[in-house]
Amino acid sequence: MSEDQPKQLLHLVFGGELTSPREARFKDLDEVDIVGIYPNFAEAEKAWRGKAQATVDSAHTRYFIVHLHEFLDPDGDGLL
């Protein structure tokens, strides 16, 4: 990694309609909305907030942020 580039802490934003507002089980996996992968939490949160606010009237629709960098480097030591 170059010294002038910030470390990538990848985050995935996705969501869709759930079977119930009480559990994170999607009604139709073919309809899950993959919003995107972002280089840091701040960018992911912006995308998540936009989708969440656009679907605020649907109690069954939820969006999530997954910290992909934690799966890629679970020890946090910079080694894959």
Secondary structure, 3 states (H helix, E strand, C coil): CCCCCCCCCCEEEEEEEEEECCEEEECCHHHCEEEEEECCHHHHHHHHHHHHHHCCCCCCEEEEEECHHHHHCCCCCCCC
